[in-house]
């Protein structure tokens, strides 16, 4: 006769543990099926002057490796079904507008995901003809002023708020390429009808907030962008910087600026004085020594001597200056 006894929980646990120890790897279950779902969104068109056309159809939307492609309707709406679980780049294209992209969109599948609005902007037909420094240009004591001249304003109204991008870098290769700039500054500039130039003012502290320290050489390049507030732009995963597609691809000339030690203060309250002595060819010295122009190179600071030859330039901050003295013969 065989007697059976009910195993206690401790004995059952021991048996299960022994079974697990006896097997290096348990059987692997089959990989679960990839879920499928729908991606949706809107494409918004922006003209170079900032207007948005009423019809937003015929924008091509492409997901991943071109397996899923569709086009927007007149409202800009698009929808792609049967998209599998994955991480995708979504590209948007339309003739006459800059391409745009959503990078590394994660889609779990099994439902619907709305990626929101994506802007496609027209690129201005003109670029920056000349980017020049206006006096004063010393970043240690005063605001940097830049003059922007366009190749062709093509402005139809009394004022047009076109935008200018400044890309700041560490060498003369600075450009809108995220591999070649450190930071970017965007300005909206009111260009008048028939006037194709304007000025930009950059506060000294701007250099510090854009990653530059005292003593750095900053190189600046300018590009025009569409009017309005919208960009055809996306994040570059490799650099962590933005790729802007809504700018005219023609780069301006490159300017170089030295960041000085004081990047926060105004012009300063110091002054420099001196005397000018005039000497004729025959060695004689005229008693009146007025009207000699004394100027600080590459700046707007200048003055004239009085009859005794004395001169003073006020409102100076700390710095090293080169002076030029001139008087018509």
Backbone torsions as a table, in degrees:
resi	resn	phi	psi	omega
1	UNK	NA	133.4	-179.7
2	UNK	-109.6	129.0	178.8
3	UNK	-100.8	129.8	177.3
4	UNK	-103.6	136.8	178.8
5	UNK	-120.8	137.1	179.7
6	UNK	-66.0	131.0	-179.2
7	UNK	-72.6	139.7	176.9
8	UNK	-79.0	161.7	178.2
9	UNK	-56.1	-34.4	-179.6
10	UNK	-65.9	-41.7	-179.9
11	UNK	-66.7	-39.8	179.4
12	UNK	-63.6	-43.3	179.0
13	UNK	-61.4	-40.0	179.6
14	UNK	-64.7	-40.9	179.7
15	UNK	-63.8	-43.8	179.3
16	UNK	-63.3	-41.7	179.2
17	UNK	-63.2	-41.7	178.7
18	UNK	-63.0	-37.7	179.2
19	UNK	-66.7	-38.5	179.4
20	UNK	-68.4	-39.8	178.7
21	UNK	-65.0	-33.3	-177.6
22	UNK	-73.3	-10.8	-179.3
23	UNK	-120.1	127.5	177.8
24	UNK	-70.7	-45.2	-179.3
25	UNK	-136.7	132.1	175.0
26	UNK	-79.6	167.2	179.0
27	UNK	-64.9	137.7	-179.9
28	UNK	-89.5	135.2	177.7
29	UNK	-75.4	161.3	179.8
30	UNK	-67.9	149.3	179.2
31	UNK	-66.2	135.9	-178.0
32	UNK	-67.2	154.0	-179.1
33	UNK	-69.1	145.3	175.7
34	UNK	-70.2	127.2	179.8
35	UNK	-76.0	152.5	179.0
36	UNK	-124.0	145.4	-179.5
37	UNK	-155.8	-161.9	-173.4
38	UNK	-124.7	133.2	172.7
39	UNK	-105.2	135.5	-179.2
40	UNK	-135.4	168.5	176.1
41	UNK	172.0	-171.4	178.4
42	UNK	-130.4	139.3	170.6
43	UNK	-103.8	130.8	-178.0
44	UNK	-115.1	125.3	-179.9
45	UNK	-94.4	138.4	179.1
46	UNK	-130.4	121.3	177.9
47	UNK	-73.6	167.5	-177.1
48	UNK	-60.2	-30.2	179.6
49	UNK	-86.5	5.2	177.1
50	UNK	95.0	-9.7	179.3
51	UNK	-73.2	153.1	175.6
52	UNK	-111.8	116.5	-179.6
53	UNK	-63.6	152.7	-177.3
54	UNK	-66.0	-40.6	-178.8
55	UNK	-95.1	134.6	-178.2
56	UNK	-128.1	33.7	-177.3
57	UNK	-86.5	173.3	173.5
58	UNK	67.9	20.4	169.5
59	UNK	-83.6	123.4	179.3
60	UNK	-81.2	132.2	178.1
61	UNK	-117.8	122.6	-175.8
62	UNK	-127.1	129.8	-178.5
63	UNK	-109.2	134.1	172.5
64	UNK	60.7	-131.1	-174.1
65	UNK	-93.1	37.5	176.0
66	UNK	72.4	12.9	176.3
67	UNK	-71.3	-28.2	-178.2
68	UNK	-122.3	116.4	-179.7
69	UNK	-136.4	139.7	174.7
70	UNK	-149.8	-179.8	178.6
71	UNK	-131.9	150.0	-179.5
72	UNK	-75.3	155.3	173.2
73	UNK	-87.6	-170.9	-174.6
74	UNK	-64.7	-22.1	179.3
75	UNK	-89.6	-5.8	-176.9
76	UNK	92.9	0.1	-178.0
77	UNK	-77.5	142.9	174.8
78	UNK	-141.1	155.3	-179.6
79	UNK	-151.6	131.6	177.5
80	UNK	-125.4	114.1	178.9
81	UNK	-90.2	175.2	174.5
82	UNK	59.4	33.2	176.3
83	UNK	-87.4	128.9	-177.7
84	UNK	-79.0	160.7	174.9
85	UNK	-55.2	134.2	179.0
86	UNK	168.8	-177.6	176.3
87	UNK	-116.8	123.7	-169.9
88	UNK	-131.4	153.1	162.7
89	UNK	-95.6	134.6	179.2
90	UNK	-113.5	120.8	-175.6
91	UNK	-106.0	139.7	179.9
92	UNK	-122.3	129.5	-176.2
93	UNK	-141.8	140.2	172.7
94	UNK	-154.7	135.7	178.8
95	UNK	-56.9	133.9	179.0
96	UNK	90.7	-6.9	-179.4
97	UNK	-128.0	151.5	177.7
98	UNK	-69.3	138.6	175.8
99	UNK	-61.8	157.8	172.4
100	UNK	-140.0	170.9	-173.2
101	UNK	-154.8	143.7	165.3
102	UNK	-105.4	127.1	-171.3
103	UNK	-103.4	131.8	172.5
104	UNK	54.4	55.4	175.1
105	UNK	-79.0	122.9	-179.0
106	UNK	-91.3	126.1	-178.0
107	UNK	-126.4	120.1	-177.3
108	UNK	-84.6	-15.9	-179.3
109	UNK	76.9	180.0	177.1
110	UNK	74.5	14.1	179.9
111	UNK	-175.7	-148.3	-177.9
112	UNK	-125.0	139.0	176.9
113	UNK	-129.5	126.9	177.7
114	UNK	-99.1	121.2	-177.7
115	UNK	-90.8	-0.2	174.7
116	UNK	85.1	-159.8	-177.4
117	UNK	-87.5	138.4	174.0
118	UNK	-126.1	129.1	-174.8
119	UNK	-97.5	136.7	171.4
120	UNK	-120.3	119.4	-172.7
121	UNK	-112.0	146.5	171.2
122	UNK	-75.1	143.5	179.2
123	UNK	-88.7	134.5	178.1
124	UNK	-59.2	147.6	179.7
125	UNK	-82.3	1.4	179.9
126	UNK	-125.9	160.0	-178.6
127	UNK	-127.4	-175.6	176.6
128	UNK	-85.0	115.9	-179.5
129	UNK	-75.4	-41.2	-177.2
130	UNK	-148.9	131.2	172.5
131	UNK	-114.7	117.2	-174.9
132	UNK	-133.4	154.6	178.4
133	UNK	-87.8	132.3	173.7
134	UNK	-104.1	150.7	179.5
135	UNK	-77.9	149.9	-8.0
136	UNK	-78.4	152.2	-174.4
137	UNK	-121.7	11.7	-175.9
138	UNK	-82.0	116.0	-175.7
139	UNK	-74.7	-9.2	-179.9
140	UNK	-81.5	-18.9	-171.8
141	UNK	-138.9	-8.0	-176.7
142	UNK	-152.1	168.0	-178.6
143	UNK	-73.3	135.6	176.0
144	UNK	-76.9	130.1	178.6
145	UNK	-115.4	128.3	179.2
146	UNK	-117.0	138.4	175.0
147	UNK	-100.5	129.9	179.5
148	UNK	-114.0	120.7	176.5
149	UNK	-116.0	129.9	-177.4
150	UNK	-89.9	153.2	176.6
151	UNK	-68.9	-32.2	179.1
152	UNK	-164.5	114.7	-175.0
153	UNK	-69.3	-36.8	-178.3
154	UNK	46.5	40.1	-176.6
155	UNK	-89.1	131.5	-175.9
156	UNK	-103.8	-17.2	-179.6
157	UNK	-110.3	178.9	-179.7
158	UNK	-65.6	-35.2	176.0
159	UNK	-139.1	145.0	177.1
160	UNK	-138.9	118.5	-175.9
161	UNK	-83.8	68.1	174.5
162	UNK	-71.8	158.2	-176.6
163	UNK	-110.6	150.2	177.6
164	UNK	-127.4	127.7	174.4
165	UNK	-95.6	131.6	169.1
166	UNK	-107.1	124.6	176.0
167	UNK	-105.7	127.5	-176.2
168	UNK	-106.8	133.7	-178.9
169	UNK	-142.5	-175.0	-175.8
170	UNK	-104.4	-3.7	176.3
171	UNK	-152.2	178.1	-172.2
172	UNK	-72.0	-5.1	176.8
173	UNK	-83.2	3.9	-177.0
174	UNK	-53.5	135.9	-179.5
175	UNK	-160.2	-173.6	177.9
176	UNK	-76.5	-8.6	175.7
177	UNK	-64.7	124.8	-177.3
178	UNK	-60.2	-18.2	175.3
179	UNK	-77.6	-11.3	-173.0
180	UNK	-122.5	9.8	173.4
181	UNK	-132.8	155.4	179.2
182	UNK	-97.4	-41.5	-179.7
183	UNK	-153.8	167.6	-179.4
184	UNK	-134.8	149.0	178.3
185	UNK	-126.6	132.6	-178.2
186	UNK	-112.5	130.2	176.8
187	UNK	-122.7	141.9	168.7
188	UNK	-101.2	123.5	-173.9
189	UNK	-119.2	130.8	-179.6
190	UNK	-86.8	99.3	177.2
191	UNK	-90.0	130.1	180.0
192	UNK	-81.8	156.1	176.1
193	UNK	-60.9	126.3	-179.5
194	UNK	82.4	-3.5	178.6
195	UNK	-116.9	122.0	-173.7
196	UNK	-113.7	26.3	177.7
197	UNK	-140.4	154.3	180.0
198	UNK	-158.3	175.0	-178.1
199	UNK	-121.9	152.0	176.9
200	UNK	-121.0	137.6	176.2
201	UNK	-113.2	128.2	178.4
202	UNK	-115.9	117.0	178.0
203	UNK	-64.7	144.5	-177.9
204	UNK	-55.0	-37.9	-178.1
205	UNK	-65.7	-16.1	-179.8
206	UNK	-60.5	-36.2	179.9
207	UNK	-62.7	-40.7	179.8
208	UNK	-66.5	-41.8	-178.6
209	UNK	-71.5	-15.2	178.0
210	UNK	-102.0	18.1	169.3
211	UNK	93.6	14.6	-178.6
212	UNK	-112.9	140.2	-178.2
213	UNK	-108.7	169.9	179.1
214	UNK	-57.4	136.1	-179.8
215	UNK	92.0	-10.0	179.9
216	UNK	-74.2	143.7	168.6
217	UNK	-91.0	122.0	-179.6
218	UNK	-107.3	128.8	178.3
219	UNK	-106.9	134.5	-172.9
220	UNK	-124.8	131.6	174.0
221	UNK	-127.7	148.1	-175.0
222	UNK	-121.0	147.5	176.9
223	UNK	-138.8	149.6	173.3
224	UNK	-89.2	150.6	177.5
225	UNK	-133.6	168.8	179.4
226	UNK	-64.6	157.4	174.1
227	UNK	-70.8	168.7	-179.7
228	UNK	94.2	-162.3	-175.4
229	UNK	-118.8	4.2	-172.9
230	UNK	-106.7	144.4	179.7
231	UNK	-122.4	146.4	164.1
232	UNK	-91.2	94.1	-170.8
233	UNK	-149.6	153.4	176.8
234	UNK	-153.1	161.8	-176.6
235	UNK	-79.8	132.9	174.9
236	UNK	-87.4	113.1	-176.1
237	UNK	-61.1	-31.2	-176.3
238	UNK	-68.6	-38.4	-176.3
239	UNK	-108.2	-17.6	-175.3
240	UNK	76.3	10.8	179.2
241	UNK	-108.2	172.2	-174.3
242	UNK	-93.0	137.9	169.3
243	UNK	-99.4	118.0	-179.6
244	UNK	-100.8	120.6	178.5
245	UNK	-102.0	-4.0	-177.0
246	UNK	-95.4	16.4	-179.9
247	UNK	-107.6	149.9	173.3
248	UNK	-66.1	129.9	-171.6
249	UNK	-73.0	-4.9	-179.9
250	UNK	-81.2	117.4	-179.6
251	UNK	-80.2	143.6	174.5
252	UNK	-73.4	178.8	167.7
253	UNK	-63.6	160.2	-177.1
254	UNK	-103.2	129.7	176.4
255	UNK	-103.1	150.4	177.4
256	UNK	-118.6	131.0	-179.3
257	UNK	-129.2	137.9	176.2
258	UNK	-93.6	126.0	175.6
259	UNK	-84.7	118.6	-178.5
260	UNK	-90.3	179.2	-170.9
261	UNK	-69.4	-36.5	-179.4
262	UNK	-97.5	108.1	-179.4
263	UNK	-112.0	20.4	-176.8
264	UNK	-128.9	-24.2	-170.3
265	UNK	-87.6	170.3	175.0
266	UNK	-79.1	-162.7	-174.2
267	UNK	-61.9	-27.0	179.6
268	UNK	104.7	169.0	-176.0
269	UNK	-122.5	19.6	176.4
270	UNK	-88.2	173.0	178.6
271	UNK	-152.4	158.6	177.6
272	UNK	-127.4	135.1	-179.8
273	UNK	-126.4	166.9	177.3
274	UNK	-177.8	-176.4	177.9
275	UNK	-130.6	147.2	175.0
276	UNK	-115.1	132.3	177.4
277	UNK	-113.5	131.2	-180.0
278	UNK	-98.5	137.9	-180.0
279	UNK	-130.0	123.2	179.0
280	UNK	-77.6	171.2	-179.8
281	UNK	-60.9	-37.4	-179.0
282	UNK	-82.7	5.3	179.1
283	UNK	93.2	-9.0	179.7
284	UNK	-71.1	153.6	-179.4
285	UNK	-120.9	111.9	-179.0
286	UNK	-66.1	144.3	-179.4
287	UNK	-70.5	-25.3	-179.9
288	UNK	-102.2	123.8	-174.5
289	UNK	-126.4	38.9	-179.3
290	UNK	-86.2	174.7	172.8
291	UNK	65.3	23.2	169.6
292	UNK	-87.7	125.1	179.4
293	UNK	-82.8	126.2	176.8
294	UNK	-116.1	120.1	-177.0
295	UNK	-134.8	151.6	173.8
296	UNK	-93.5	124.5	-175.3
297	UNK	-56.0	142.9	176.7
298	UNK	57.1	36.6	178.0
299	UNK	-150.0	174.4	177.3
300	UNK	-95.0	1.8	-177.4
301	UNK	-80.6	118.3	175.7
302	UNK	-158.7	164.1	-179.4
303	UNK	-155.2	-179.8	178.0
304	UNK	-125.6	147.4	177.3
305	UNK	-75.3	153.7	172.5
306	UNK	-88.0	-171.1	-174.7
307	UNK	-64.7	-24.6	179.2
308	UNK	-87.6	-4.7	-177.5
309	UNK	91.6	2.5	-178.9
310	UNK	-78.0	147.1	177.2
311	UNK	-147.8	154.3	179.0
312	UNK	-144.9	134.3	171.9
313	UNK	-117.5	112.6	-177.7
314	UNK	-92.8	-177.9	172.4
315	UNK	58.9	41.3	-180.0
316	UNK	-102.9	142.5	171.2
317	UNK	-94.5	174.9	179.5
318	UNK	-62.9	140.6	-179.8
319	UNK	168.6	177.3	176.4
320	UNK	-112.8	127.7	-171.0
321	UNK	-126.5	148.7	170.8
322	UNK	-108.8	131.5	-177.0
323	UNK	-109.7	146.7	173.9
324	UNK	-123.7	133.7	179.6
325	UNK	-117.5	129.4	-178.4
326	UNK	-146.8	148.7	177.5
327	UNK	-153.8	128.5	177.8
328	UNK	-60.1	145.0	179.3
329	UNK	-76.1	NA	NA
